[in-house]
């Protein structure tokens, strides 16, 4: 990769991070605790993985986005509004 291409790639990554805001990656257990603190939380979920399947979840709480990945599906609390996504992409 040339120096110019590397610089362009770095700029694209920096721009993606700025656009996505703050994303906090937490354990599946901590994610469930955060979701349980909310009334009627919105959770985005997707199935991912290359060599093995994983389940990905994203939700916001007090202005931050929380993300987790689990080898098994999470049992979300009742009252969650769930959006099925084809993919969740987290920069970095």
C-alpha positions in Angstrom: 0.0 0.0 0.0 1.4 3.4 -0.9 1.8 6.2 1.6 -1.1 8.1 -0.1 -3.4 5.1 0.1 -2.5 4.5 3.7 -3.2 8.1 4.6 -6.5 8.0 2.8 -7.4 4.8 4.6 -6.5 6.3 8.0 -8.6 9.4 7.2 -11.6 7.2 6.2 -11.3 5.3 9.5 -11.1 8.6 11.5 -14.1 10.0 9.7 -16.1 6.8 10.4 -15.2 7.0 14.1 -16.3 10.6 14.3 -19.6 9.8 12.6 -20.4 6.9 14.9 -19.7 8.7 18.1 -18.7 6.9 21.3 -19.2 3.1 21.3 -18.5 1.3 24.5 -17.9 -2.5 24.2 -19.0 -4.4 27.3 -19.5 -8.0 28.3 -22.8 -9.7 27.5 -23.7 -9.7 31.2 -23.0 -5.9 31.6 -25.0 -5.3 28.4 -28.0 -7.0 29.9 -27.6 -5.0 33.1 -27.6 -1.7 31.1 -30.6 -2.7 29.0 -32.5 -3.7 32.2 -32.0 -0.1 33.6 -34.2 1.3 30.8 -37.9 1.3 30.2 -38.8 0.1 26.7 -35.2 0.0 25.4 -34.3 -0.3 21.8 -31.8 -3.0 20.9 -30.3 -3.7 17.5 -29.2 -7.2 17.0 -27.4 -9.0 14.2 -25.8 -12.4 13.6 -22.2 -12.3 12.6 -19.0 -14.2 12.5 -16.6 -15.6 10.0 -15.4 -18.9 11.4 -18.1 -19.3 14.1 -21.5 -17.6 14.6 -21.8 -14.8 17.1 -24.7 -12.6 18.2 -24.1 -8.9 18.2 -26.2 -6.3 20.2 -26.2 -2.5 20.2 -28.2 -0.2 22.4 -27.9 3.4 23.7 -28.1 4.6 27.3 -27.5 8.1 28.5 -25.9 9.3 25.3 -23.5 6.4 24.8 -23.8 3.4 22.5 -23.2 0.0 24.1 -22.1 -3.0 22.1 -21.6 -6.6 22.9 -20.9 -9.8 21.1 -21.9 -13.2 22.5 -21.4 -16.8 21.2 -25.0 -17.5 22.3 -28.2 -15.5 21.9 -29.0 -13.2 24.8 -32.3 -13.4 26.5 -33.4 -9.8 26.4 -35.8 -8.5 29.0 -39.5 -8.2 28.2 -40.5 -4.8 26.8 -37.4 -4.5 24.6 -38.0 -3.2 21.1 -35.7 -5.3 18.9 -34.5 -4.3 15.5 -33.0 -7.1 13.4 -30.1 -5.8 11.3 -28.2 -7.6 8.6 -24.9 -6.4 10.1 -23.5 -4.2 12.9 -20.3 -2.6 11.9 -18.1 -1.1 14.7 -15.1 0.9 13.6 -11.7 0.0 14.9 
